[in-house]
Amino acid sequence: MLKPFETWEQLLAYLDARNDIVHYKAALDRHAVPIVVVKRFKNGKLRCNYHDIKFTADIGHLDRFFGKE
């Protein structure tokens, strides 16, 4: 079961515990997919990889991140 994060800090703590793997649901996707966070920038943004797709996410994307309970 996937659960959304309430705060950005909660997401970062989850990533620390899970080796930087988290689920992400893009705006037009039907389901959340596992992604890898490969870098954390000093400004708080995250560099993410999904297969060959690379993107940067910030706190504005919080509602798209999910963790396993």
N, C-alpha and C positions, 0 to 999 in steps of 0.2 A: 504494500500500500504506500502510495506517495503522499507526502504532506508538504504544503507550501511553507516557506520560511516567513516568519513575522518581521524579522529585522535583518539588515545586512550583516551585522555582527554574528547573528545566529548562523547565517550561511557560511561565513568565513570559518567559524568554529567547526561546523560540519565538514567542511573541506579539509581542515587540519586533521580531523579524525578519520576521514575516508580516503586519504591519499589523492585528493583533488579530483575525485569523480563525483558528479552530481547529475541530476536529471534536469533537462531544459525543454520547455515547450514554446517554440517560436509562435509568433502571432497567428500564422495561418495553418499551423500543424494541428492534427487531430489528437496526437498523443505526445507525451514527454519522452525524450530519448536520452540515454546516458551520454554525457560529454566529459571531456577532460579539461580542467583548468591548468594551463601550462605556465602561466605567469601572473603574478599580482603586481600591479604597478603602484608606485608611491602615491598616486592620486586616488587610489582606491578601486580602480577599474580592474577587470579580470580579462585575460587573454584566453580564449576558449577554442578548442578543436573538436570538430565532429567529422570524423573521417578526413576528407581533404578540405573541409570548409573551416576557415579560421575567422573568428570575429571577436570583438571587444564588447564586454558588457559592463554596465555601471549600475548604481543603485536604482536607477529608473527601470531596470529589467528585473527587479526583485520578484515581482509577481509571476515571472516565467520560470523561476527555479524551484525545484522540488527535491526533497530528500526522502530516503526510505525510513520508515518508522522502526 
